Amino acid sequence: MMIFQKIKATFILIQFIITVTIVITLMKFFNQHHWYFRKKWASLQEKLIGYKLTIKGEPDESAKLVLMNHQSLLDIVIMEANYPKDIAWVAKKEIAELTFFGQILTLPKMIIVDREDKRKSLVKLFKDVKNRLDEQRVIGMFPEGTRGDGKKLLPFKTGAKLIAEKLDLKVQPVVIVNTREIVDSQNFSAKKGHVTLVYLESIDPKQDSEWFETLRKNMQETLQNELNLLDK
């Protein structure tokens, strides 16, 4: 069984290299259609990777900041394919600096952060977030800061909290379930399976001083409930 999962992971890697190269090339030539090409690419991945998706809840199009749990590259693919607005992802500098493929972030003006220089990076982060909001985009962040195991949320970093409170942004939490079982880059394995995307109720940070802790608690409870359903 494991050998087939390795073969499937190899197929996904090769097709990612090919299809992302095509998307980058198209974005270079058609500068006003970055989101269109990303969304078409992400939608195609459902067929190429072979996962089934269930969506629960509704995206709140008045929310300006979307916070998600993170366990797999597939998290971004699913949100790109299904979220109704152009997401400006907050991503680390190391990815943007990749030769050629870093353009998947720089061409569509994603928000790049340098974790080595936190003070300077925070100032730039606020500036870039304001700019993307002015362009009618929605900010997408993974408050855990890195990929977890898909079973339990990691502690949340404070960056998302600071942005939401300082810029007075309505926040919608989103829980993505089981993506690491489908595409696990750490163990280089992949298989078919079922993914659940859950939109939770939006939160106004002004109305609850403990909103960030409440948000994490709700996300963890939702994640566990959905994992229990999958087990059944």
C-alpha positions as CSV (number, residue, x, y, z in Angstrom):
1,M,0.0,0.0,0.0
2,M,2.8,2.4,0.9
3,I,4.5,2.0,-2.5
4,F,1.3,3.1,-4.2
5,Q,1.1,6.2,-2.0
6,K,4.7,7.1,-2.9
7,I,3.9,6.6,-6.6
8,K,0.8,8.9,-6.3
9,A,2.9,11.5,-4.4
10,T,5.4,11.4,-7.3
11,F,2.7,11.9,-9.8
12,I,1.3,14.9,-7.8
13,L,4.8,16.4,-7.6
14,I,5.4,16.1,-11.3
15,Q,2.0,17.5,-12.3
16,F,2.4,20.4,-9.8
17,I,5.7,21.3,-11.4
18,I,4.1,21.2,-14.9
19,T,0.8,23.0,-14.0
20,V,2.3,25.6,-11.7
21,T,4.8,26.4,-14.5
22,I,1.9,27.0,-16.9
23,V,0.0,29.1,-14.3
24,I,3.1,31.3,-13.7
25,T,3.6,31.8,-17.5
26,L,-0.1,32.7,-18.0
27,M,0.0,35.2,-15.1
28,K,3.0,36.8,-16.7
29,F,1.3,37.4,-20.0
30,F,-2.2,38.2,-18.7
31,N,-1.5,40.5,-15.7
32,Q,-5.1,41.3,-14.9
33,H,-6.2,37.7,-14.6
34,H,-4.0,36.2,-11.8
35,W,-6.9,35.1,-9.7
36,Y,-8.7,33.5,-12.6
37,F,-5.8,31.3,-13.5
38,R,-5.1,30.3,-9.8
39,K,-8.7,29.4,-9.3
40,K,-8.9,27.3,-12.4
41,W,-5.7,25.5,-11.5
42,A,-6.9,24.8,-8.0
43,S,-10.2,23.5,-9.2
44,L,-8.4,21.1,-11.6
45,Q,-6.5,19.6,-8.6
46,E,-9.6,18.0,-7.2
47,K,-9.7,15.7,-10.3
48,L,-5.9,15.2,-10.6
49,I,-5.3,14.5,-6.9
50,G,-8.6,12.6,-6.5
51,Y,-10.2,13.9,-3.3
52,K,-13.9,14.4,-2.4
53,L,-14.9,17.6,-0.8
54,T,-17.7,18.5,1.6
55,I,-18.4,22.1,2.4
56,K,-20.2,23.1,5.6
57,G,-21.3,26.6,6.5
58,E,-21.0,29.7,4.3
59,P,-18.1,32.1,3.5
60,D,-18.8,35.5,5.0
61,E,-18.0,37.9,2.2
62,S,-18.0,40.8,4.6
63,A,-15.0,39.3,6.5
64,K,-11.6,40.8,5.7
65,L,-9.4,38.2,7.4
66,V,-9.7,34.5,7.0
67,L,-7.9,32.3,9.5
68,M,-7.4,28.6,8.8
69,N,-5.7,25.6,10.4
70,H,-2.7,24.2,8.4
71,Q,-1.6,20.7,7.8
72,S,-0.9,20.3,4.0
73,L,-0.3,22.2,0.8
74,L,-3.7,21.0,-0.1
75,D,-5.2,23.5,2.4
76,I,-4.2,26.4,0.0
77,V,-5.4,24.5,-3.0
78,I,-8.9,23.9,-1.5
79,M,-9.3,27.5,-0.4
80,E,-8.2,28.9,-3.8
81,A,-10.7,26.7,-5.6
82,N,-13.7,27.4,-3.3
83,Y,-13.4,30.8,-1.7
84,P,-15.4,33.4,-3.5
85,K,-12.9,36.2,-3.2
86,D,-9.3,36.8,-4.2
87,I,-7.2,35.8,-1.2
88,A,-3.9,37.6,-0.5
89,W,-2.0,34.9,1.4
90,V,0.5,35.7,4.0
91,A,3.6,33.5,3.2
92,K,7.2,33.2,4.3
93,K,10.0,34.8,2.4
94,E,11.8,31.4,1.8
95,I,9.0,30.3,-0.6
96,A,8.9,33.6,-2.5
97,E,12.7,33.3,-3.0
98,L,12.5,30.0,-4.8
99,T,13.9,30.2,-8.3
100,F,11.1,30.6,-10.8
101,F,8.4,29.0,-8.6
102,G,8.5,31.8,-6.1
103,Q,6.7,33.8,-8.7
104,I,3.5,32.0,-7.8
105,L,3.6,34.3,-4.8
106,T,5.2,37.5,-6.1
107,L,3.3,37.8,-9.4
108,P,-0.2,37.9,-7.7
109,K,1.2,40.1,-4.9
110,M,0.9,37.8,-2.0
111,I,2.1,39.2,1.4
112,I,5.7,38.1,2.1
113,V,7.0,38.1,5.6
114,D,10.6,37.7,6.9
115,R,10.6,35.7,10.1
116,E,14.2,36.6,10.8
117,D,13.5,40.3,11.2
118,K,10.2,40.3,13.1
119,R,10.0,44.1,13.9
120,K,10.7,45.2,10.4
121,S,8.5,42.4,9.0
122,L,5.5,43.5,11.2
123,V,5.7,47.1,9.9
124,K,5.7,45.8,6.3
125,L,3.0,43.3,7.1
126,F,0.6,46.1,8.2
127,K,1.4,48.1,5.2
128,D,0.9,45.2,2.8
129,V,-2.3,44.1,4.4
130,K,-3.8,47.7,4.0
131,N,-2.7,47.7,0.4
132,R,-4.4,44.4,-0.4
133,L,-7.5,45.4,1.4
134,D,-7.7,48.6,-0.7
135,E,-7.5,46.3,-3.7
136,Q,-10.7,44.5,-2.4
137,R,-8.8,41.4,-1.6
138,V,-9.2,39.2,1.6
139,I,-6.3,38.4,3.8
140,G,-5.6,34.7,4.3
141,M,-3.4,33.5,7.3
142,F,-2.5,30.3,9.1
143,P,-2.2,31.5,12.7
144,E,-0.4,28.3,13.7
145,G,2.5,29.6,11.6
146,T,3.5,26.2,10.3
147,R,1.9,22.8,9.4
148,G,0.5,20.7,12.2
149,D,-0.4,17.0,12.2
150,G,-4.0,17.6,11.2
151,K,-5.3,16.2,14.6
152,K,-4.7,19.1,17.0
153,L,-4.1,22.8,16.5
154,L,-0.7,24.2,17.3
155,P,-0.5,27.3,19.5
156,F,-1.5,30.4,17.5
157,K,1.0,33.2,16.7
158,T,0.0,36.7,17.6
159,G,0.4,38.2,14.2
160,A,-3.2,37.5,13.1
161,K,-4.5,39.0,16.4
162,L,-2.5,42.2,16.0
163,I,-3.6,42.7,12.4
164,A,-7.3,42.1,13.2
165,E,-7.3,44.4,16.2
166,K,-5.2,47.2,14.8
167,L,-6.9,47.3,11.4
168,D,-10.4,46.6,12.8
169,L,-11.0,43.6,10.6
170,K,-13.9,41.2,10.8
171,V,-12.5,37.6,11.0
172,Q,-13.9,34.4,9.7
173,P,-12.3,31.1,11.1
174,V,-12.2,28.2,8.7
175,V,-11.4,24.6,9.6
176,I,-10.0,22.2,7.0
177,V,-10.1,18.5,7.8
178,N,-8.1,15.5,6.6
179,T,-5.9,17.2,4.0
180,R,-2.7,15.7,5.4
181,E,-4.2,12.2,4.9
182,I,-4.6,13.1,1.2
183,V,-1.3,14.9,0.5
184,D,1.5,14.5,3.1
185,S,4.6,16.3,1.9
186,Q,6.6,15.5,5.1
187,N,6.3,11.7,4.5
188,F,6.0,12.1,0.7
189,S,2.8,10.1,0.4
190,A,-0.6,10.7,-1.2
191,K,-3.9,8.9,-1.5
192,K,-7.5,9.4,-2.4
193,G,-9.9,10.4,0.4
194,H,-12.4,12.8,1.8
195,V,-11.8,16.4,2.9
196,T,-14.2,18.7,4.8
197,L,-14.1,22.5,4.6
198,V,-16.0,24.2,7.5
199,Y,-16.8,27.9,7.5
200,L,-17.5,29.0,11.1
201,E,-19.3,32.1,12.3
202,S,-17.3,35.4,11.8
203,I,-16.0,37.3,14.8
204,D,-15.7,41.0,15.4
205,P,-12.7,41.5,17.7
206,K,-14.2,44.7,19.1
207,Q,-17.0,42.8,20.8
208,D,-14.9,40.3,22.7
209,S,-11.5,40.9,24.3
210,E,-10.9,37.1,24.4
211,W,-11.9,36.6,20.8
212,F,-8.6,35.1,19.7
213,E,-8.7,32.4,22.4
214,T,-12.4,31.7,21.7
215,L,-11.7,31.4,18.0
216,R,-8.9,28.8,18.6
217,K,-11.2,26.9,21.0
218,N,-14.0,26.8,18.4
219,M,-11.7,25.7,15.6
220,Q,-10.2,22.9,17.7
221,E,-13.7,21.6,18.8
222,T,-14.9,21.7,15.2
223,L,-11.8,19.9,14.0
224,Q,-12.2,17.1,16.5
225,N,-15.9,16.8,15.8
226,E,-15.2,16.4,12.1
227,L,-12.5,13.9,12.6
228,N,-14.8,11.9,14.7
229,L,-17.4,11.9,11.9
230,L,-14.7,10.7,9.4
231,D,-13.7,7.9,11.7
232,K,-17.3,6.7,11.8
